[in-house]
């Protein structure tokens, strides 16, 4: 498959949903999911709750480097339908249909 190009005609970096693929390539865009619940969740019902939760997840991701967890905190018992993979396909960033079934890295603080 030819490399996808951005609006300036430059090749887009590869997209990765897993840490080993991203780390092994040495470049690209890593997309991951945050699973912030329970006691890890930011307190308060203000409008910035999602922003605070995102910050908690980013700090947990940074703390896990250079080896983020390999397993998911809530391992599904069935195939996944990847919304993040669907978004990558929809954007035109990739044409790899396997992204529809790909599990992404999940960080749970």
N, C-alpha and C positions, 0 to 999 in steps of 0.2 A: 504494500500500500504506500502511496506517496505521502510525504510529510504534509500535514495540514499547514496552511499559511495564514499569518495574521493579516491585518488590513494594509500593512506596509510590504507585504510579500515575503516576510521572514518566516522561517519555520517555527511553529509553536513548540514549546518544550513538551516532552511527554508527560502524560498524566498518570499518577500512581495512586492506588487506593490502599496499598499495603507497604509497610516499612521495608521489608527485605528488597522489594523491587525498586523502591525509591533509593535506598541506601546503596544498592548494588549499581544503579545507573550513574550515580554521582551528580545527577542533575534532574530537573523536571519540577513538576508541581505535585505535591502530596496533598490529597484531600482526605480528611478524616472526620469522624463524628465524635461529638461530646455527649456523654451520658451522665448528666449532673442531676442527682436525685438525693433525697433524704437529707442526712446531716451535712452533706457537701454543698447543698443548694444554698444560694445567697438568701439571706433573711430579708424580710420586708416585701411589701406588695406595691412598691413604687414602679414607675414606668421603666426604670433602668434594671429591673430584675434580670432580664435576658442578657443585658450587657454584663452585669456582674457575674452571671453564670458562665458566660463566654470567657471572662477573665480567669475564673476559677479553672476552667478546662484548659486554657492556654498555659497556665502555671503548672498544672498537672502534667501536661505534655512536655514542657520544658524540663521538669524535674525527672521525667522518665528517660530523657536523652542520656547517652547515645543509643540506648536499646529499649525503645517503647515495648510494651507488652505484646507478646505474640498471639495470645488467645484473646477472645472477646470476653468482656465481663458478663455478658448474657448470651451464651452460645445458642443460636437458634437450632431447633430440632428438625428443620426443614430447609429447603432451598430459599434463598432470599430473593426478593424483587428489589433491586437496588435503585433507590431514588437518586442517589448521588451519581450512579452510573448512567441513569436516564438523563440527568441534567448535562452530563458530559457529552452524551450523544446528541441531545437536542441542540447544544451550543455549536456543534460542528467541530469540536476540539478533537474528537476521535470518531472513527466509524466502527470500532470494535464492538460487536453485539454481545460479546461475553461480559461486557461491563454491566449488562442488565442483571446478571447473576452473581456479580462479584461482591464479596464481602469486603468492607472497608475497615481500616484501623479504627477501633473505638477506644476512646480514653474515658475512663471512669475515675474521677477523683475520689 
